C-alpha cells in the first residue's frame, strides 16, 4: 500500500471535519456556509505544491496597538468612519444570525471583521488587494477575507429595509414641506452613475462597455434633499441608458404607488418628461423663449444637482467604487458585485442618519404650495420660478 503524502493527510482531515460539521447542521444557511468554507480550504490545499503550507507571518499587533490608538481623523482615514460611527454600525450588526454558526470554524472578532470590510470598501486601487489587507490586519489571505466579507455584507444587507427605503406618505409630505420654497412638490432627484470595473467581464463584456469608454456597472438612485438614497437600482451593464433603466423600474410603471397627487421627482434631460418626472428644457425645445428656458434650467439644476452630490459623497467615502477590483465570470459573481455596491449605499444612508440625529432638529418647514391637479407641472414650476426671481 503506497504511503500517504502530507497533502493527502491534510485533505483527509479537512474532509472529515467537513462531514462532522454537516451532521451537526440545523439549517440550509449553515450548510451553505460550511460548503463555501470547505471549498475555500480545499482550493488552498490543492493549489499548493507542498503538502505543508507554511503561510505568511501573521500579526494582529498593528490593529491592536496602532489602529485602536489613532485619533478620530486617522481612524476615519483608515476605515472611512469615525470611532462613534463605527460603534453605531457594530451595534447594528453584531447580533445578526450570520455570526452564530455551529460549525467548527472559529471566527475572528466581529469588530475586526467590520474594520477589515470597511477598510476594503474605502480603499481604491491596489489598496483593495486581498494580500495587502491580510498582511495589514494579520489574517489569512486564503478564504478568511472572502468569508468575513460575505458575513459582514449579509449582516448589512439585512438592514436595507430599515435604512434604504422609499418614504411613506407622511415622510413625503414632510420632504415636500421642507423644500417647498425651492421646488414645490419635489420629493427627490434621480440620476445614474457608473461604477468602473478594473477588468472586462468574462461574458458579454461588450454590454458592459459604456459611453465613457470603460467597463462598468450602472447604479441608478433617487435621493432626497438630505442626500439619502431612497430608491436604488444596481446591476445593469454600463452600455444601458439611464432612461432605459428608469423605464423598467416600478416607480415609472406605477407612479401612483410611490407619489401622491402633485408630487414628483427631478431628473436631467436624459429622462422623459412626465407628470411625475420633471426635467429641464432641451436645446431643441420650441416652448417659451430662450431666456425663459435658460432661467428655468439654471434654477432647476441648482437643486437637481443634489443627486450628483450624493454620488460624489458616496464614492469619496467608499473609494472602492471609483474602480471596483472585480471580475465578473458568473451570475453569483455578478450578484456579489451588486451586493458590494448596495452595501456601500446602505452604509452611506446610515452615516447620514447619524449626522441628522446629531443635529438640533430645529428645522422649520416652509409654507405648503398646492399644485393644480390637472396641469403640466413644469409649466407651474416655471411660473413659480419667474415669480420668485422677479
C-alpha positions as CSV (number, residue, x, y, z in Angstrom):
1,X,0.0,0.0,0.0
2,X,1.6,3.4,-1.0
3,X,2.4,5.8,1.8
4,X,0.1,8.7,2.1
5,X,1.6,12.1,1.4
6,X,1.3,15.1,3.7
7,X,-1.1,16.7,1.3
8,X,-3.3,13.6,1.3
9,X,-3.4,13.6,5.1
10,X,-4.4,17.3,5.1
11,X,-7.2,16.6,2.6
12,X,-8.4,13.6,4.6
13,X,-8.6,15.8,7.8
14,X,-10.4,18.6,6.0
15,X,-13.0,16.2,4.5
16,X,-13.6,14.5,7.8
17,X,-14.1,17.8,9.7
18,X,-16.5,18.9,6.9
19,X,-18.6,15.7,7.2
20,X,-18.8,16.2,11.0
21,X,-19.9,19.8,10.5
22,X,-22.6,18.8,8.1
23,X,-24.0,16.3,10.5
24,X,-24.4,19.0,13.2
25,X,-26.1,21.5,10.9
26,X,-29.7,22.5,11.5
27,X,-30.3,24.9,8.6
28,X,-29.6,25.3,4.9
29,X,-27.8,28.6,5.6
30,X,-25.3,26.9,7.9
31,X,-24.8,24.1,5.3
32,X,-24.1,26.7,2.6
33,X,-21.5,28.5,4.7
34,X,-19.9,25.2,5.6
35,X,-19.7,24.2,2.0
36,X,-18.2,27.5,1.0
37,X,-15.6,27.2,3.8
38,X,-14.8,23.6,2.7
39,X,-14.3,24.7,-1.0
40,X,-12.0,27.6,0.1
41,X,-9.9,25.3,2.2
42,X,-9.7,22.6,-0.4
43,X,-8.7,25.2,-3.1
44,X,-5.9,26.4,-0.9
45,X,-4.6,22.9,-0.2
46,X,-4.8,21.6,-3.7
47,X,-3.2,24.7,-5.3
48,X,-0.1,24.4,-3.0
49,X,2.8,22.4,-4.4
50,X,4.0,21.3,-1.0
51,X,1.9,19.3,1.4
52,X,2.6,21.7,4.3
53,X,1.8,25.3,3.6
54,X,3.9,27.5,5.9
55,X,1.9,30.6,5.0
56,X,2.9,34.1,5.7
57,X,3.8,35.6,9.1
58,X,0.6,37.0,10.7
59,X,0.4,39.5,13.5
60,X,-2.6,41.5,14.9
61,X,-0.2,43.9,16.6
62,X,-0.9,46.7,14.1
63,X,-4.7,46.6,14.6
64,X,-4.5,46.1,18.4
65,X,-1.7,48.6,19.2
66,X,-1.8,51.2,16.4
67,X,-5.3,51.4,14.8
68,X,-7.0,51.4,18.2
69,X,-4.9,54.4,19.3
70,X,-5.5,56.5,16.3
71,X,-7.2,59.9,16.7
72,X,-10.6,60.4,15.1
73,X,-9.2,61.8,11.8
74,X,-6.6,59.0,11.3
75,X,-9.2,56.3,12.2
76,X,-11.6,57.8,9.7
77,X,-8.9,57.8,7.0
78,X,-8.3,54.0,7.6
79,X,-11.8,52.6,7.9
80,X,-13.8,55.6,6.4
81,X,-15.9,56.2,9.5
82,X,-15.3,57.9,12.8
83,X,-15.0,55.9,16.0
84,X,-18.5,56.7,17.2
85,X,-19.9,55.8,13.8
86,X,-18.0,52.5,13.8
87,X,-19.5,51.6,17.2
88,X,-23.0,52.5,15.9
89,X,-22.6,50.2,12.9
90,X,-21.1,47.5,15.0
91,X,-24.1,47.6,17.4
92,X,-26.5,47.3,14.4
93,X,-24.9,44.1,13.1
94,X,-23.3,42.2,16.0
95,X,-26.4,40.2,16.9
96,X,-27.1,39.1,13.3
97,X,-27.5,35.3,12.9
98,X,-24.8,35.2,10.3
99,X,-22.2,35.3,13.1
100,X,-23.9,32.5,15.1
101,X,-22.9,29.2,13.4
102,X,-22.5,25.7,14.8
103,X,-19.5,24.9,12.5
104,X,-16.1,24.1,13.9
105,X,-14.7,27.3,12.3
106,X,-13.5,29.9,14.8
107,X,-14.5,33.4,13.6
108,X,-12.4,36.5,14.1
109,X,-14.0,39.1,16.5
110,X,-16.9,40.9,14.8
111,X,-15.2,44.2,15.5
112,X,-12.1,43.1,13.5
113,X,-14.2,41.7,10.7
114,X,-16.1,45.0,10.3
115,X,-12.8,47.0,10.3
116,X,-11.4,44.8,7.6
117,X,-14.5,45.2,5.4
118,X,-14.8,48.9,5.9
119,X,-11.1,49.3,5.0
120,X,-11.7,47.3,1.8
121,X,-14.8,49.3,0.9
122,X,-12.9,52.6,1.4
123,X,-9.8,51.6,-0.4
124,X,-9.1,52.3,-4.1
125,X,-6.6,50.9,-6.5
126,X,-4.2,48.3,-5.0
127,X,-5.4,49.1,-1.5
128,X,-8.2,46.6,-2.2
129,X,-5.7,43.7,-2.7
130,X,-6.6,40.7,-0.5
131,X,-3.0,40.1,0.3
132,X,-2.3,43.6,1.3
133,X,-5.4,43.7,3.5
134,X,-4.5,40.3,5.1
135,X,-0.9,41.4,5.7
136,X,-2.1,44.7,7.3
137,X,-4.6,43.2,9.7
138,X,-2.7,40.0,10.3
139,X,-5.2,37.5,9.0
140,X,-5.1,34.7,6.4
141,X,-5.1,35.6,2.7
142,X,-6.9,32.5,1.6
143,X,-10.6,32.1,2.3
144,X,-10.5,34.2,5.5
145,X,-11.0,37.6,3.8
146,X,-13.7,36.2,1.5
147,X,-15.7,34.6,4.3
148,X,-15.6,37.5,6.7
149,X,-16.6,39.9,3.9
150,X,-19.5,37.7,3.0
151,X,-20.7,37.7,6.6
152,X,-20.5,41.4,7.1
153,X,-22.2,42.0,3.8
154,X,-25.0,39.7,4.7
155,X,-25.5,41.4,8.1
156,X,-25.5,44.9,6.5
157,X,-27.9,43.8,3.6
158,X,-30.3,42.6,6.3
159,X,-30.5,46.3,7.4
160,X,-31.7,47.5,3.9
161,X,-35.4,47.7,4.8
162,X,-34.5,49.9,7.8
163,X,-32.1,52.3,6.1
164,X,-32.8,52.3,2.4
165,X,-36.5,52.5,1.6
166,X,-39.0,54.7,-0.2
167,X,-40.5,57.3,2.1
168,X,-44.1,56.7,3.1
169,X,-46.8,59.3,2.6
170,X,-46.2,61.2,5.9
171,X,-42.5,61.5,5.3
172,X,-43.0,62.6,1.7
173,X,-45.3,65.4,2.9
174,X,-42.5,66.4,5.3
175,X,-40.0,66.4,2.5
176,X,-42.3,68.5,0.3
177,X,-42.9,70.9,3.1
178,X,-39.2,71.3,3.9
179,X,-38.3,72.0,0.2
180,X,-41.5,73.9,-0.8
181,X,-39.6,77.2,-1.2
182,X,-37.2,75.6,-3.6
183,X,-39.2,73.4,-6.0
184,X,-42.8,72.8,-4.8
185,X,-43.9,69.2,-4.9
186,X,-40.4,67.7,-5.4
187,X,-39.8,64.6,-3.4
188,X,-36.4,63.5,-4.8
189,X,-33.8,63.6,-7.5
190,X,-32.9,60.8,-9.9
191,X,-29.8,60.1,-11.9
192,X,-27.5,57.3,-12.9
193,X,-23.8,56.7,-12.3
194,X,-21.2,54.2,-13.4
195,X,-19.1,52.0,-11.2
196,X,-15.9,51.3,-13.2
197,X,-14.7,47.7,-13.3
198,X,-10.9,47.1,-13.3
199,X,-11.4,44.1,-15.7
200,X,-13.7,43.2,-18.5
201,X,-16.4,40.7,-17.6
202,X,-15.9,37.2,-19.0
203,X,-19.4,37.0,-20.5
204,X,-21.0,39.7,-22.8
205,X,-18.2,42.1,-22.0
206,X,-19.3,44.4,-24.8
207,X,-22.5,45.1,-22.9
208,X,-20.5,46.5,-20.0
209,X,-18.5,48.9,-22.2
210,X,-20.0,52.3,-21.6
211,X,-20.0,55.6,-23.4
212,X,-17.2,56.7,-21.1
213,X,-15.0,54.0,-22.8
214,X,-14.7,51.8,-19.7
215,X,-16.2,48.6,-18.4
216,X,-18.8,49.5,-15.8
217,X,-21.9,48.5,-13.9
218,X,-24.7,51.0,-13.7
219,X,-26.1,52.4,-10.5
220,X,-29.3,54.5,-10.5
221,X,-30.6,56.2,-7.4
222,X,-33.2,58.6,-6.2
223,X,-32.0,60.7,-3.3
224,X,-33.8,63.2,-1.1
225,X,-32.7,66.7,-0.2
226,X,-30.6,65.4,2.7
227,X,-28.7,63.2,0.1
228,X,-30.1,59.9,1.5
229,X,-30.7,57.3,-1.2
230,X,-34.4,56.4,-1.2
231,X,-34.5,54.1,-4.2
232,X,-31.7,52.1,-5.7
233,X,-31.2,50.0,-8.9
234,X,-27.9,48.2,-9.3
235,X,-26.5,45.8,-11.9
236,X,-27.4,47.0,-15.4
237,X,-24.4,46.8,-17.8
238,X,-22.6,50.1,-18.5
239,X,-24.0,50.4,-22.0
240,X,-27.6,50.7,-20.9
241,X,-29.0,54.2,-21.0
242,X,-30.3,55.8,-17.8
243,X,-33.8,56.4,-19.3
244,X,-34.0,52.7,-20.2
245,X,-33.1,51.7,-16.6
246,X,-35.7,54.1,-15.2
247,X,-38.4,52.9,-17.6
248,X,-38.0,49.4,-16.2
249,X,-38.5,50.3,-12.5
250,X,-41.7,50.1,-10.6
251,X,-41.9,53.9,-10.0
252,X,-42.1,54.6,-13.7
253,X,-44.6,51.8,-14.3
254,X,-46.8,52.6,-11.3
255,X,-46.1,56.1,-10.1
256,X,-49.3,56.2,-8.1
257,X,-47.8,53.7,-5.7
258,X,-44.9,56.0,-4.8
259,X,-46.1,59.5,-5.3
260,X,-49.3,61.3,-4.3
261,X,-51.1,63.8,-6.4
262,X,-48.8,66.8,-7.4
263,X,-45.7,65.1,-6.0
264,X,-42.8,64.5,-8.5
265,X,-39.1,63.8,-8.8
266,X,-36.5,65.8,-10.7
267,X,-34.2,64.3,-13.4
268,X,-31.9,65.6,-16.1
269,X,-32.6,65.9,-19.8
270,X,-31.7,62.2,-20.4
271,X,-35.1,61.3,-18.9
272,X,-38.5,61.7,-20.5
273,X,-40.8,64.5,-19.2
274,X,-43.8,63.0,-17.3
275,X,-46.3,64.4,-14.8
276,X,-44.4,62.7,-12.1
277,X,-40.9,63.4,-13.5
278,X,-39.8,67.0,-14.3
279,X,-36.8,67.6,-16.5
280,X,-35.0,70.7,-17.8
281,X,-35.9,72.1,-21.3
282,X,-33.9,70.6,-24.1
283,X,-32.0,72.7,-26.5
284,X,-34.4,71.9,-29.4
285,X,-37.5,72.7,-27.3
286,X,-39.8,75.2,-29.0
287,X,-41.6,76.0,-25.8
288,X,-41.1,79.5,-24.3
289,X,-38.4,82.0,-25.1
290,X,-34.6,81.2,-24.8
291,X,-34.3,83.5,-21.8
292,X,-37.2,81.7,-20.0
293,X,-35.8,78.3,-20.7
294,X,-32.3,79.3,-19.7
295,X,-33.6,80.8,-16.4
296,X,-35.6,77.7,-15.7
297,X,-32.8,75.3,-16.4
298,X,-30.3,77.3,-14.3
299,X,-32.6,77.4,-11.3
300,X,-33.7,73.7,-11.7
301,X,-30.2,72.4,-12.0
302,X,-29.2,74.1,-8.7
303,X,-31.4,71.6,-6.8
304,X,-31.3,68.6,-9.2
305,X,-27.5,68.5,-8.8
306,X,-28.1,67.1,-5.3
307,X,-28.2,63.6,-6.7
308,X,-24.8,64.1,-8.3
309,X,-23.5,65.4,-4.9
310,X,-24.9,62.2,-3.4
311,X,-22.9,60.1,-5.8
312,X,-19.8,62.2,-5.2
313,X,-20.2,61.8,-1.4
314,X,-20.8,58.0,-1.8
315,X,-17.7,57.4,-3.9
316,X,-15.5,59.7,-1.9
317,X,-16.4,57.9,1.3
318,X,-16.1,54.4,-0.2
319,X,-13.2,54.7,-2.7
320,X,-13.6,51.2,-4.0
321,X,-16.5,52.4,-6.1
322,X,-14.1,54.6,-8.1
323,X,-12.7,51.4,-9.7
324,X,-14.0,48.1,-8.4
325,X,-11.4,45.3,-8.4
326,X,-13.9,42.8,-9.5
327,X,-14.1,40.4,-12.5
328,X,-17.5,39.0,-13.4
329,X,-17.4,35.5,-14.5
330,X,-20.8,34.0,-13.3
331,X,-24.3,35.0,-12.1
332,X,-23.4,34.5,-8.5
333,X,-20.2,36.5,-9.0
334,X,-22.3,39.3,-10.5
335,X,-24.6,39.3,-7.5
336,X,-21.5,39.7,-5.3
337,X,-20.6,42.8,-7.3
338,X,-24.1,44.2,-6.9
339,X,-24.0,43.4,-3.1
340,X,-20.7,45.4,-2.8
341,X,-22.3,48.5,-4.3
342,X,-25.6,48.1,-2.3
343,X,-23.7,47.7,1.0
344,X,-21.9,51.0,0.3
345,X,-25.2,52.7,-0.3
346,X,-26.7,51.3,2.9
347,X,-23.7,52.5,4.9
348,X,-24.0,55.9,3.2
349,X,-27.5,56.3,4.5
350,X,-26.6,55.0,8.0
351,X,-23.9,57.7,8.2
352,X,-26.2,60.4,7.0
353,X,-28.8,59.3,9.6
354,X,-26.3,59.6,12.3
355,X,-25.5,63.1,11.3
356,X,-29.2,64.0,11.1
357,X,-29.8,62.6,14.6
358,X,-27.0,64.7,15.9
359,X,-28.5,67.9,14.5
360,X,-30.5,70.2,16.7
361,X,-33.7,69.3,14.9
362,X,-34.9,72.9,14.7
363,X,-35.6,72.8,11.0
364,X,-38.7,74.9,10.2
365,X,-40.8,73.5,7.4
366,X,-41.6,76.0,4.6
367,X,-45.1,77.0,3.6
368,X,-47.2,74.5,1.7
369,X,-47.8,75.0,-2.1
370,X,-50.7,73.1,-3.6
371,X,-50.2,72.3,-7.3
372,X,-53.2,72.3,-9.6
373,X,-54.5,68.8,-10.1
374,X,-54.6,68.9,-13.9
375,X,-51.7,70.9,-15.4
376,X,-48.2,70.5,-16.7
377,X,-46.2,70.7,-13.6
378,X,-43.2,72.1,-15.4
379,X,-45.3,75.0,-16.6
380,X,-46.4,75.5,-13.0
381,X,-42.8,75.3,-11.8
382,X,-41.7,77.8,-14.5
383,X,-44.3,80.3,-13.2
384,X,-43.2,79.7,-9.7
385,X,-39.5,80.4,-10.6
386,X,-40.4,83.5,-12.6
387,X,-42.4,84.9,-9.6
388,X,-39.6,84.1,-7.2
389,X,-36.8,85.6,-9.2
390,X,-38.8,88.6,-10.3
